Amino acid sequence: MARRMNQGAAFCDRVAARVHEMLSRDEREPVDADRIEHLVRGIELEEEREDWVAAQPVLPARPQQQPEGGSGGIINFRRTWMYQNSRLPPGMVPFVAYLPTWSLACRAAKASLDVYSRPHRNQREGYSDADPKHGTKAFVIKSQTVDDRKLLVVAIRGSQKNRVDWAINFGFAPKQPVGFLDDEGNLCHAGFLEVARAMIGTVAAQLRRHIEQDPAWAGCSLMFTGHSAGGAVASLLYMHMLSRTIDSDLTVLAGVFRRVHCVTFGTPPLSLLPLQAPRNGHKDKNQFLSFCNEGDLVVRADWAYIKSLAKLIAAPAPNHTGGRHRLRERVSRQKLQGDAPPPPPSKTIKYAMRWPVPDGSLSAAGRMVLLRQKPNVRSRVVEAVQLTDGELRGVVFGDPAMHRMLVYKQRVDDLAFAAVSGRDVG
């Protein structure tokens, strides 16, 4: 029995590693579809056959063959687009924001993208390297001026392709945020929680240094931001800083700033209950926004979902009813290799089936904003709509291209320009 459990855990770890590898690599690189299918079939044996003999071998992979969608298996991770629940319904409530909010979002997007690049030696002011020994991520604090108002931006780097980030991202087991958040019963993603704890002192010291060097920064606005895992840690640090019952080097600085914001992109689920900005008088104007691309698998990523996604990749492609039978017949290989998702289905195409999505144990943080190609519009018009954690739980997202920070930045910049000019994005 113990051997069987160990083998099953090993299979799950290997599938998780493959998904992590896909998120860290260029999505245009070939996908080893047979390898993934082999691992998934092993997981299914663990789940469906209670009397499986420990010595019984896992079913062998299928013979080498050309994956659907062309050589390299590029279509496989995007097969989620072929299911009915790969997109949220049309007619969702638009996200409407004042221009200063769009300005914050644009600055957050730029900072979240820039922090992935290691600065040159003469441009390292405010930059802190990742420290695997102490479990901290790389981050940078930059000072900006927005309409004669000062803004400090704390940008935290997302995942890199290394073993430390792998361990953090897949530390799904919920853990009590004792001494970190006001609500200690709201269990959080253990990996991100530990990183946020480890970064409290370093971030606080950097902020204090900025204020000591130039007291004019006292009374300015502060914004936490980040992409992917960086956004998760930024969200936790933001919630910690605004905690009312916790004392730390960071919480004592909350009163120094006029506003404290958090704007993230492609952030994975974080806590049992959705984290929301605390309401506190004049601080009610704090912004806690979480932008999510339709199709971005990371915003759904927990352990049960990753296993379900691996099974979807290995499963036969679903059939469609209506005027055309295959989504790939209407999408060129060039579009599949690009950053844009397959176009929304026309009225003549009906999805034949929904992919069963497991219940997630963790919830998204902040006020969620869905970025997507506008439904039922032929041109590539991008829209921003309001999204709830409940609405997100029923969808199946699996396109790595939709997780790229560059895609988020382009869309946010375009939407901000549209808000200023009064024109559609497209």
SULGI-V529994 format. One line per field, one symbol per residue. ss: DSSP state (H for helix, E for strand, - for the rest). phi: phi as a letter, one per 20 degrees, with the letter a starting at -180 (. if undefined). burial: # if it has 16 or more other ideal C-beta (glycine too) atoms within 10 Angstrom, else .. A space follows every 50 residues. Layout:
ss: ???
phi: ???
burial: ???
//
This chain:
ss: -HHHHHHHHHHHHHHHHHHHHHHH--------HHHHHHHHHHHHHHHH-- --------------------HHH--HHHHHHH-HHH-------E----HH HHHHHHHHHHHHHH------HHH---EE--E----E--EEEEEEEE--EE EEEEEE------HHHHHHH----EE------------EEHHHHHHHHHHH HHHHHHHHHHHHH-HHH---EEEEEEE-HHHHHHHHHHHHH--------- HHHHHH--EEEEEEE-----E---------HHHHH--EEEEEE---HHHH --HHHHHHHHHHHH-----EEE----HHH---HHHHH-----------EE E-----------E---EEEEEEE--------EEEEEE-HHHH-------H HHH-HHHHHHHHHHHHHHHHH---E-
phi: .ffffffffffffffgfffffffedffeffdeffffffffffffffeecf effgefffgfffggbfffnofnmffgfdfgfedfeeceffmfffedcfgf ffffffffffffffffefffgecefnecffcgfdmdefbcdcdccclmde cdddddfefdebfffgfffdefgfcfefmccfefeefcgfffffffgfeg fffffffffffffbgfffneeccebrdmfffffffffffffefedddbfe ffegffdfccdbccclefgcbfdgfcffeblfffefdcdcecffoffffd fcfffffffffffeffffeddofcecfffdcfffffeeeefgfgfffedd ffbdefdffeeddfdneecedbfffmcffeeecdcfbdfffffedddbdf ffeffffgffffffffffffemdfer
burial: ...#..##..##.###.###.###..#...####.###########.... .......#..#.....#.#..#################...#..#.#... ################.........###.#....#########......# #########....###.#####.#..#..##.#..############### .###.##..##.....#..########################..#.#.# #.##..################.##.#.....#..############### ###.##########..##.#......##..#....#...######...#. #...#.#..################......####.#.#..##.###### #####.##########.##.....#.
//
